[in-house]
């Protein structure tokens, strides 16, 4: 295994030329939002990229996974064993960066050192792999209350303090759920190096940070991972906290994706012709719940109309929606909000959600544009 020394670029990683690059090293990029609205499954070349270090370069024949900790039979699994000796399963799942829509929080207060993700740090794919629960069963994982499953990756995260490989963990109860995969295919293609190939974890319903790419080690243990990204980074801190001074474990660890929706097309600062306008977006509900309604307003929330909900491509994915309206010349403000199957709705403003790392913005979606 070697770490690529080249500086990643959109072209070098097989991405669209119009990707919005937030950083080149490590490579972080999102597609234009209208691209996400074009299909329920996101093409690989448009799937967002969120990384913390250079991409490992491991050939499938050289890859192996170690499973240890509170297990009866510690395992070392090769790529061939994983892909031939375990049952294969397909899951359509949406992955969303915890910082998606952070740009709206940045309008409230600065958030130094974090990418200004707009609408595109979210994407949906069909993943194929072995169920994590089957691999854990092969190792004889213990089933005590309070156990967690920790993941360690091959990429070195230079922003971590101290320097360390990327890592994360999920409760054993989630790890044993049938939707959680060790995936080696994405949209019917071998999992690209750019997205964690040859094998990554896919944890549907959880923030993307828990779907660890380039997985190398799995440990069943009595508490959450002590890795920087589990114990310090991906956490909701109090608004007055200093993120550089907080202790490990402080704040709320992020797990399930919050109920959310967004407007993908048209988007901010677009200029659209008068007459009929088709508004498109998505709604998503956390950890397997369903989106049951999306409301759209053209007068900043004074009146609302219901959008047309389209079939979700899977239980663990977003649900596309659309609405056709007539628009006249002048400024246009579009607002959208979602409701899930429990009757829960989104908060109204990002100011009420602001936190020092800019995570978890699920306020009402808003875009401002012009009709000509």
Secondary structure by P-SEA (a helix, b strand, c coil): ccccccccccccccccccccccccccccccccccccccccccccccccccccccbbbbccccbbbbbbcccccccccccccccccbbbbbbbbbbbbccccaaaaaaaccccccccccccccbbbbbbcccaaaaaaaaccccccbbbbbbbccccccccccccccccccccccccccccccccccccccccccccccbbbbbcccccccccccccbbbbcccccccccccccccccccccccccccccccccccccccccccccccccccccccbbbbbbcccccccccccbbbbbcccccbbbbccccccccccbbbbbbbbbbbcccbbbbbbbbbccccbbbbcccccccccccccccccbbbbbbcc
